Amino acid sequence: GQYFTITSTGVYYFNLYITAQPVFTNVPLSFGITVNGLTPEIDYKFVGNIVTVGSSIYVCNAHGIISLTSGDTVGLKNLTGSGTVDVLFAQYHYVGDTEKVSNCKLSLIKIA
């Protein structure tokens, strides 16, 4: 699905891990965490050798603290370029014929 639901109010540590290829020249990869479908408050930009398109693969990590309430829905949007696209969780693609891999992971750990 494109979001998951929080079951316990609190403060959470998040880890965002993404591997992706740039599709626009000189435009950084950009992702944001959504809460209850709202526009992300923080836009995480990942910049590398973005002069070439299609030949570079970025490995991107972001970490932070976020307060969430029971019942909140949490999602991830790809904000790269001029559009916003919901990132689907548990979405896999195949490497070769058999290896299933995920190119995006969002982890939450309740810390308070």
N, C-alpha and C positions, 0 to 999 in steps of 0.2 A: 504494500500500500504506500501511500504518499505521506502518511503521518502516523504517529503512535500517541497513545494517551497516557498521561501521568496519573499514577494511582496514589501518590503520597506527596503532600505539600512539603516544600523544603528548598534548600540551596543545593545546587548540583554543579559538579565539575563536569565539563564536556570536553570530548576529544573528537575532532573532525579530521578524517583521513580521506583524501581524494587522489586518485591518479587519473590524469586526463591529457588529451592532446589539445593544443590551442587550435581554434578554427578561424581566428581573426588575426591578422598581422598587427603587432604593436598594441594589442589589447590584453590586459592581464586576465587570468581566470578569476572569477568572482563568485562567491557563494555566501548565502545568509541563512541563519536559523530563523524559522518562523514559529510564532506561538499563537495558537488559535487563528491561523490563517492571515495574520497581520503582516504587513511589510516588515522585513527584518530591520531591527534597529542598528545592527552592526553588519557591515558589508566586508567580508574577509576577501582581500585581494591577494593573489599569488602571482608573482612576477618572476620571470626567468628569461631565457633567450627567446623572446617572442617575436623576433624578426622573421623567423621561418615558421611556416605553418605546416602541420602534418608530419613533421619529422622529429619533433621534440615530444617527450612525455614528461609531464610534471608530476612529482610526488609532493603533495601539499598536506601540511598539518596545521591545525589551529587548536588552541586550548583556551579555556576560559571558565568563568563562573556565571551561572544563570539561576535566577530564582523562579521557581515554577509552583503552580497550585494544582492540587488534585483536580482532575478533569480537564486540565489544559491539553491541547493537542500540539505536538511538536513536529515540525517538518523542516525540510531543507529546500532552498530554491537556488537554482543556477541563475545568477544575475549577470553573467558574461554578455558583453555586447549590449544591445538595446532591449533585449527581452527578459522575461522571467519564466523559468521552466521549473515545475515541481520535480524534484528528484525522487524516484521511486526506491523505497527500501526493499531489501531482499530481491533486488534485480541483478541477475547474473548474465554474463556473456561467456562464450566458450573460447578457450585458447587451445588451438589444435582441435582434436575431435572429442576429447573427453574432459578436460580440466575446466571446471566451472569456477570463475573468479568474480569478485565484486570490486568495482572501482570506486566505491564510496561507502564510508562507514561513519556513523555518528554514535558515540557512546556517551551515556550519562551515568554518573555515579553520585548518589546522594551523600553529601558531606555534613549537612546540618538540617 
